[in-house]
Amino acid sequence: DFNTLDLSTWSHEKTAAGGGNWEFQIYNNNRSNSFVRNGVLFIKPTLTSDQYGEDFLAHGVVNLNGGAPADACTNPQDWGCERTGSPSNLLNPINSARIRSLESFSFTYGKAEVRAKLPAGDWTWPAIWLLPRYNQYGSWPASGEIDLTEGRGNKNLINNGQNIGSELSSSTLHFGPFWPLNGYERAHFEKNTPPTRGFDTGFNRFQLEWTPDYIQFGVNDEVIGRVNPPAGGFFDVGNFGSQVGKIDNPWQYGNKMAPFDQPFYFILNVAVGGENSLFPDSAQNPAGKPGLNTSPQASTDFWNGRNQWLPT
């Protein structure tokens, strides 16, 4: 229930970093991108060119270093605080919002339910997820990540015969001793809706049950997956002991739920595009895909192909 957008509870991230995936949005605190109406929080991507003009993408400078604490850039990774555009490497063509409860609320164990309608639109990437308040076991993914739901806004994005677009919600645990070791494939669960009744057509309830013994995901009271680690914990779940070389168990002094035995906070965001495998180049989309994940100028390709995705 969002009767107001209470900024003492939800703080905005302010960055162009792209989440480590070179996503195409700038996150900012702007009521065009995050607002409340009739008790519902809206996160709405907009075009950067609507605010600054199209020429700005190729010749402008984005500087997200504000003068007040509330205006500080929140993530400098990958030139996230300041970027200069060029014709071959345009500035992020999308503005959006990512809000988090980092400074107000975090929890360990319990039940959580989020009622949400996911957005429609090719290459939009909505997520409701949690990160650790403190990186008790080290940098990502050693301290864990809980994805309550991730989706894609494409109406018909077909990969290996499955619609992985707006008819699919994914719930995942990320964990590993260090990057790139990540055992998420052993804790990844999916729920597809019936055809034409995607998660963008109405509100659904995304559910998390988190106890000292297991983590369980559900959608509308249907359990879609559960991870109940053995005595050896998530090191055994990820089968990391079989990896080549010596790998220390970062969770050996925690309980069997480690790294998921620490406080986590909520994040709500809508990303757009990027250069990772979430949108496979091999997937079939009616309007095609504006550029490949491997392109050295993916942001420019995406913007040049806007006639394909903007109508969606």
FENKARA-V617278 format. One record per residue. N is the residue number from 0. PHI is phi in whole degrees, 0 to 359 (none if undefined). BURIAL is + if it has 24 or more other ideal C-beta (glycine too) atoms within 12 Angstrom, else -. D_FIRST is the distance of its C-alpha to the first C-alpha in whole Angstrom. Layout:
BEGIN
n->N phi->PHI burial->BURIAL d_first->D_FIRST
n->N phi->PHI burial->BURIAL d_first->D_FIRST
END
This chain:
BEGIN
n->0 phi->none burial->- d_first->0
n->1 phi->247 burial->- d_first->4
n->2 phi->286 burial->- d_first->6
n->3 phi->218 burial->- d_first->9
n->4 phi->268 burial->+ d_first->10
n->5 phi->281 burial->- d_first->11
n->6 phi->281 burial->- d_first->14
n->7 phi->278 burial->- d_first->15
n->8 phi->257 burial->- d_first->13
n->9 phi->247 burial->+ d_first->13
n->10 phi->258 burial->+ d_first->17
n->11 phi->273 burial->+ d_first->18
n->12 phi->278 burial->+ d_first->21
n->13 phi->226 burial->+ d_first->24
n->14 phi->192 burial->+ d_first->27
n->15 phi->248 burial->+ d_first->29
n->16 phi->295 burial->+ d_first->30
n->17 phi->83 burial->+ d_first->28
n->18 phi->61 burial->+ d_first->27
n->19 phi->77 burial->- d_first->31
n->20 phi->243 burial->+ d_first->31
n->21 phi->54 burial->+ d_first->32
n->22 phi->295 burial->+ d_first->29
n->23 phi->261 burial->+ d_first->29
n->24 phi->251 burial->+ d_first->26
n->25 phi->254 burial->+ d_first->26
n->26 phi->270 burial->+ d_first->23
n->27 phi->211 burial->+ d_first->22
n->28 phi->257 burial->+ d_first->20
n->29 phi->214 burial->+ d_first->20
n->30 phi->288 burial->- d_first->18
n->31 phi->286 burial->- d_first->20
n->32 phi->251 burial->+ d_first->18
n->33 phi->217 burial->+ d_first->15
n->34 phi->201 burial->- d_first->13
n->35 phi->243 burial->- d_first->10
n->36 phi->214 burial->- d_first->11
n->37 phi->53 burial->- d_first->9
n->38 phi->77 burial->- d_first->6
n->39 phi->239 burial->- d_first->6
n->40 phi->278 burial->+ d_first->8
n->41 phi->250 burial->+ d_first->12
n->42 phi->242 burial->+ d_first->14
n->43 phi->233 burial->+ d_first->18
n->44 phi->293 burial->+ d_first->21
n->45 phi->227 burial->+ d_first->24
n->46 phi->273 burial->+ d_first->28
n->47 phi->301 burial->+ d_first->29
n->48 phi->293 burial->- d_first->32
n->49 phi->295 burial->- d_first->30
n->50 phi->267 burial->- d_first->30
n->51 phi->241 burial->- d_first->33
n->52 phi->94 burial->- d_first->35
n->53 phi->292 burial->- d_first->37
n->54 phi->297 burial->- d_first->40
n->55 phi->299 burial->+ d_first->37
n->56 phi->299 burial->+ d_first->37
n->57 phi->266 burial->+ d_first->40
n->58 phi->226 burial->- d_first->41
n->59 phi->269 burial->+ d_first->39
n->60 phi->232 burial->- d_first->37
n->61 phi->261 burial->+ d_first->34
n->62 phi->234 burial->- d_first->34
n->63 phi->261 burial->+ d_first->30
n->64 phi->274 burial->- d_first->32
n->65 phi->277 burial->- d_first->30
n->66 phi->273 burial->- d_first->32
n->67 phi->257 burial->- d_first->29
n->68 phi->306 burial->- d_first->27
n->69 phi->289 burial->- d_first->24
n->70 phi->255 burial->- d_first->26
n->71 phi->289 burial->- d_first->28
n->72 phi->296 burial->+ d_first->28
n->73 phi->261 burial->+ d_first->26
n->74 phi->207 burial->+ d_first->28
n->75 phi->276 burial->- d_first->32
n->76 phi->304 burial->- d_first->33
n->77 phi->52 burial->- d_first->35
n->78 phi->57 burial->+ d_first->35
n->79 phi->285 burial->+ d_first->31
n->80 phi->261 burial->+ d_first->32
n->81 phi->210 burial->- d_first->35
n->82 phi->219 burial->+ d_first->36
n->83 phi->240 burial->- d_first->39
n->84 phi->276 burial->+ d_first->39
n->85 phi->215 burial->- d_first->42
n->86 phi->302 burial->- d_first->43
n->87 phi->271 burial->- d_first->43
n->88 phi->219 burial->+ d_first->40
n->89 phi->293 burial->+ d_first->38
n->90 phi->295 burial->+ d_first->35
n->91 phi->307 burial->+ d_first->31
n->92 phi->278 burial->+ d_first->31
n->93 phi->238 burial->+ d_first->27
n->94 phi->249 burial->+ d_first->24
n->95 phi->207 burial->+ d_first->21
n->96 phi->224 burial->+ d_first->18
n->97 phi->219 burial->+ d_first->18
n->98 phi->244 burial->+ d_first->15
n->99 phi->213 burial->+ d_first->16
n->100 phi->259 burial->+ d_first->15
n->101 phi->311 burial->+ d_first->19
n->102 phi->268 burial->- d_first->20
n->103 phi->239 burial->- d_first->17
n->104 phi->206 burial->- d_first->16
n->105 phi->213 burial->+ d_first->18
n->106 phi->207 burial->- d_first->19
n->107 phi->232 burial->+ d_first->22
n->108 phi->70 burial->- d_first->22
n->109 phi->136 burial->- d_first->19
n->110 phi->241 burial->- d_first->17
n->111 phi->225 burial->+ d_first->14
n->112 phi->221 burial->+ d_first->12
n->113 phi->240 burial->+ d_first->10
n->114 phi->264 burial->- d_first->9
n->115 phi->211 burial->+ d_first->10
n->116 phi->248 burial->+ d_first->13
n->117 phi->281 burial->+ d_first->16
n->118 phi->284 burial->+ d_first->18
n->119 phi->259 burial->+ d_first->21
n->120 phi->139 burial->+ d_first->24
n->121 phi->305 burial->+ d_first->27
n->122 phi->74 burial->+ d_first->27
n->123 phi->284 burial->+ d_first->23
n->124 phi->224 burial->+ d_first->22
n->125 phi->280 burial->+ d_first->19
n->126 phi->209 burial->+ d_first->18
n->127 phi->235 burial->+ d_first->15
n->128 phi->208 burial->+ d_first->18
n->129 phi->222 burial->+ d_first->19
n->130 phi->235 burial->+ d_first->22
n->131 phi->289 burial->+ d_first->24
n->132 phi->296 burial->+ d_first->23
n->133 phi->230 burial->- d_first->27
n->134 phi->279 burial->- d_first->30
n->135 phi->301 burial->- d_first->31
n->136 phi->251 burial->+ d_first->34
n->137 phi->118 burial->+ d_first->34
n->138 phi->290 burial->- d_first->33
n->139 phi->307 burial->+ d_first->31
n->140 phi->261 burial->+ d_first->31
n->141 phi->297 burial->+ d_first->33
n->142 phi->264 burial->+ d_first->30
n->143 phi->91 burial->+ d_first->27
n->144 phi->206 burial->+ d_first->24
n->145 phi->242 burial->+ d_first->22
n->146 phi->260 burial->+ d_first->21
n->147 phi->292 burial->+ d_first->18
n->148 phi->206 burial->+ d_first->18
n->149 phi->231 burial->+ d_first->20
n->150 phi->218 burial->+ d_first->21
n->151 phi->227 burial->+ d_first->24
n->152 phi->276 burial->+ d_first->23
n->153 phi->296 burial->+ d_first->27
n->154 phi->294 burial->+ d_first->27
n->155 phi->225 burial->+ d_first->30
n->156 phi->243 burial->+ d_first->31
n->157 phi->257 burial->- d_first->34
n->158 phi->226 burial->- d_first->35
n->159 phi->54 burial->- d_first->38
n->160 phi->83 burial->- d_first->37
n->161 phi->252 burial->- d_first->33
n->162 phi->281 burial->+ d_first->31
n->163 phi->262 burial->+ d_first->29
n->164 phi->275 burial->+ d_first->27
n->165 phi->290 burial->+ d_first->23
n->166 phi->272 burial->+ d_first->24
n->167 phi->237 burial->+ d_first->24
n->168 phi->241 burial->+ d_first->22
n->169 phi->242 burial->+ d_first->23
n->170 phi->235 burial->+ d_first->22
n->171 phi->211 burial->+ d_first->25
n->172 phi->253 burial->+ d_first->26
n->173 phi->252 burial->+ d_first->28
n->174 phi->197 burial->+ d_first->31
n->175 phi->179 burial->+ d_first->35
n->176 phi->298 burial->+ d_first->37
n->177 phi->192 burial->- d_first->37
n->178 phi->287 burial->- d_first->37
n->179 phi->262 burial->- d_first->38
n->180 phi->289 burial->+ d_first->38
n->181 phi->212 burial->+ d_first->34
n->182 phi->268 burial->+ d_first->34
n->183 phi->300 burial->+ d_first->31
n->184 phi->297 burial->- d_first->33
n->185 phi->267 burial->- d_first->33
n->186 phi->216 burial->+ d_first->29
n->187 phi->238 burial->+ d_first->28
n->188 phi->225 burial->+ d_first->27
n->189 phi->230 burial->+ d_first->26
n->190 phi->224 burial->+ d_first->25
n->191 phi->258 burial->+ d_first->26
n->192 phi->276 burial->+ d_first->25
n->193 phi->299 burial->- d_first->27
n->194 phi->306 burial->- d_first->29
n->195 phi->69 burial->- d_first->27
n->196 phi->241 burial->- d_first->24
n->197 phi->295 burial->+ d_first->22
n->198 phi->290 burial->+ d_first->19
n->199 phi->268 burial->+ d_first->19
n->200 phi->263 burial->- d_first->19
n->201 phi->186 burial->- d_first->16
n->202 phi->277 burial->- d_first->13
n->203 phi->228 burial->+ d_first->14
n->204 phi->254 burial->+ d_first->13
n->205 phi->258 burial->+ d_first->15
n->206 phi->235 burial->+ d_first->16
n->207 phi->232 burial->+ d_first->18
n->208 phi->239 burial->+ d_first->20
n->209 phi->231 burial->+ d_first->22
n->210 phi->233 burial->- d_first->25
n->211 phi->292 burial->- d_first->28
n->212 phi->242 burial->- d_first->30
n->213 phi->199 burial->+ d_first->28
n->214 phi->236 burial->+ d_first->25
n->215 phi->230 burial->+ d_first->23
n->216 phi->249 burial->+ d_first->21
n->217 phi->214 burial->+ d_first->20
n->218 phi->228 burial->+ d_first->18
n->219 phi->52 burial->- d_first->17
n->220 phi->71 burial->- d_first->19
n->221 phi->260 burial->- d_first->22
n->222 phi->289 burial->- d_first->24
n->223 phi->254 burial->+ d_first->25
n->224 phi->181 burial->+ d_first->26
n->225 phi->211 burial->- d_first->27
n->226 phi->243 burial->+ d_first->29
n->227 phi->240 burial->- d_first->31
n->228 phi->293 burial->+ d_first->34
n->229 phi->286 burial->- d_first->37
n->230 phi->301 burial->- d_first->39
n->231 phi->283 burial->- d_first->39
n->232 phi->70 burial->+ d_first->36
n->233 phi->288 burial->+ d_first->34
n->234 phi->295 burial->+ d_first->38
n->235 phi->283 burial->- d_first->39
n->236 phi->303 burial->+ d_first->36
n->237 phi->279 burial->+ d_first->37
n->238 phi->55 burial->- d_first->40
n->239 phi->286 burial->+ d_first->41
n->240 phi->294 burial->- d_first->44
n->241 phi->269 burial->- d_first->46
n->242 phi->290 burial->- d_first->45
n->243 phi->292 burial->- d_first->49
n->244 phi->90 burial->- d_first->49
n->245 phi->269 burial->- d_first->48
n->246 phi->237 burial->- d_first->45
n->247 phi->286 burial->- d_first->43
n->248 phi->278 burial->+ d_first->41
n->249 phi->290 burial->+ d_first->38
n->250 phi->252 burial->+ d_first->36
n->251 phi->295 burial->- d_first->40
n->252 phi->258 burial->- d_first->39
n->253 phi->263 burial->+ d_first->35
n->254 phi->274 burial->- d_first->34
n->255 phi->293 burial->+ d_first->34
n->256 phi->273 burial->+ d_first->31
n->257 phi->302 burial->+ d_first->31
n->258 phi->275 burial->+ d_first->30
n->259 phi->269 burial->+ d_first->27
n->260 phi->235 burial->+ d_first->28
n->261 phi->236 burial->+ d_first->26
n->262 phi->292 burial->+ d_first->23
n->263 phi->238 burial->+ d_first->21
n->264 phi->241 burial->+ d_first->18
n->265 phi->272 burial->+ d_first->15
n->266 phi->224 burial->+ d_first->16
n->267 phi->235 burial->+ d_first->14
n->268 phi->204 burial->+ d_first->17
n->269 phi->234 burial->+ d_first->19
n->270 phi->270 burial->+ d_first->22
n->271 phi->220 burial->+ d_first->25
n->272 phi->65 burial->+ d_first->29
n->273 phi->131 burial->+ d_first->31
n->274 phi->239 burial->+ d_first->34
n->275 phi->250 burial->- d_first->33
n->276 phi->276 burial->- d_first->33
n->277 phi->300 burial->+ d_first->30
n->278 phi->249 burial->+ d_first->31
n->279 phi->298 burial->+ d_first->35
n->280 phi->297 burial->- d_first->38
n->281 phi->278 burial->- d_first->39
n->282 phi->291 burial->+ d_first->36
n->283 phi->263 burial->- d_first->37
n->284 phi->235 burial->+ d_first->35
n->285 phi->308 burial->- d_first->36
n->286 phi->266 burial->- d_first->36
n->287 phi->80 burial->- d_first->37
n->288 phi->239 burial->+ d_first->36
n->289 phi->279 burial->+ d_first->37
n->290 phi->106 burial->+ d_first->38
n->291 phi->262 burial->- d_first->39
n->292 phi->299 burial->+ d_first->37
n->293 phi->272 burial->- d_first->41
n->294 phi->294 burial->- d_first->41
n->295 phi->285 burial->- d_first->42
n->296 phi->227 burial->+ d_first->40
n->297 phi->298 burial->+ d_first->37
n->298 phi->296 burial->+ d_first->35
n->299 phi->293 burial->+ d_first->38
n->300 phi->300 burial->+ d_first->38
n->301 phi->298 burial->+ d_first->35
n->302 phi->292 burial->+ d_first->35
n->303 phi->295 burial->- d_first->38
n->304 phi->263 burial->+ d_first->37
n->305 phi->297 burial->+ d_first->34
n->306 phi->294 burial->- d_first->36
n->307 phi->281 burial->- d_first->35
n->308 phi->254 burial->+ d_first->31
n->309 phi->298 burial->+ d_first->30
n->310 phi->295 burial->- d_first->30
n->311 phi->277 burial->+ d_first->28
END
